[in-house]
Each structure stands twice: as C-alpha cells, then as structure tokens.
Amino acid sequence: MIRIDCRGLPTDALAQSEQIRAATACFERHGYAILDHIIPEDTVRALHDEFNDRYRDYIADREPEDSLQVGNKRFMIPLHLSGNLGAPLVFANPYVIALVREVLGREAVLEAFGAIISLSGSEAQHPHPDGPPLFGSEISTLLPAHALTFALPLVEMNEVSGTTAVWPGSHRLKDRPEVPPEQPVIPVGSCLMWDFRLIHSGAPNLSDRPRPMVYATYARRWYQDPVNFIKAAQQRLVFDPAFIEGLPEEMRPLFSHVRGALLPGEPFRG
C-alpha cells in the first residue's frame, strides 16, 4: 500500500508539498491515504492513557445510551472536545486538514468526532462503506468525495490487535470486489483516512487488550452522516461554548455548520 511520510514536513504551505499532493492522488484514485508520523508517538501514548482514564466506563461489552454497537464487541462512542484528546493536534491535525481541504474543499467541516473501541476477542466486521450512495449508486461512484473518515489508533493496528481492512478502489465500484482486502499496519503516531464510499472492515482483535481508535468525520458542509447516528442520545460533536470562542480563527471554519447553535452555558450536542 502507498504510505506518505510526514516526518519533519513543515506545516506551512502543506497543500503545495509533494507529500500532500501524493496523498491526494492516492486518496482520489484508491479511496484511502496513510499518513505516517503526524503526531509524536509519546503524545499518542499519553492520549491512550487519558482515554483509559476518562472513558473507562465505556470499555465494556455493552452499549451505553449515547453509544452505538457497530459489530461484535465493537462500539462507537462520543469524545468530548476537551483535554488532550480534544486538542487541535487531534481534531485539526495540520497534515490531516491539508488533505481534507484538498479532497473536500476549504469549506469542509468536522461532522462528527469520537472513538471506536474494539474489545479483546472482537470478530471481523462485515465489509461496508460508511454511508449510503448519493443520488443512486451509479452516479455516486463517479462523483468527488463528499465525506471521509480519519482514524487515529491509540495502539498499533496490526495482525494481532487488528486493523481496518480496506478494498482499494472500491469507492468507484458499485459492488465489493471479490479480492482479499489490504490490511495495513498503522503504527502509533500514524493515521488511516478513507473515502466514505470505500468498502472497509474492522479486523478481529486477537490481543488481550482493547483497541481504541479516535475517529473524525470530515464532510462537505451540506452533508450529514445518515446512518451512524440513529439514537436520540448519540452526539456527533460534544463541546462547551467556550471551546468555539477559544479556537484560532483558521480552525473555526471546521465548525461553521454549528456556529450559533449553542445556548448560553450549555454544551453543543450534535
């Protein structure tokens, strides 16, 4: 699989860099991109410790009201945009956002933010895209991407802990190709991103510990995920009013679709 090494890459003028151009070409052609070394490994290990501390009640084989079971021993949970897990380095990582804006345009928004937990012993997910086709499957495969998923593993994704298996090019096909998927190893500090239309599947977790993965959905401003938020208590984004006020100006467009939706003193629940 194609991998893009971001180690030591200056964050100014990223759109013009050889690495982001290569990542964009890979994403558009194959429906995925692997960006290596986007966050220091020690930082991600600290995020893992924070996750275990703040979200320990979610690390269990049950479906809390604000979460969604997405496979055997596999759950999608909300993450509050606070602490280091909710820091700009995670939800607005410069390398990730550079690719997001090349693929989706500069008005792309952060549509959802949370984590996927694959518990020890979880089985393989059924192969699936993250959303239904737009305007009918025949037309959808011809269109530019309308949304993408960013996945930041908090433990290495490999053949033991499991990874996200992908079928490259399947975002341009009506049906899943009858070939084995690619199963990339994603080290701590690297990420996997894929087109919402790409067929993919969470692999089994054969290790003795959970595999948490921070995820974000980025989308064109007019799009909202219609299938992964089916419960009233689920929240696409969770943050306090002061969060928006404290954002640097260049990051505020990511939240332009919810600006003005906050009541004084209340967190946003999307």
BELMOVEN-V70075 format. One line per field, one symbol per residue. phi: phi as a letter, one per 30 degrees, with the letter a starting at -180 (. if undefined). Layout:
phi=???
//
This chain:
phi=.dbcccdideddhdecdddddddddddddcibacccicbeedddddddddddddbedcdadacedcbbdbldhbbcbdcddaiddcdeecdbeedddededddcjdcebddababcccdeidcddddaddadddhjdddedcdddcabccbcdcbecadcdjbcdbceiddccdbdddbdddbddcddjcbbbbdedddaadddccdcbdcdbdbbccbdedcbecbcbccdddbdbbadedddddddedcdedcddcejccceicddbc
//
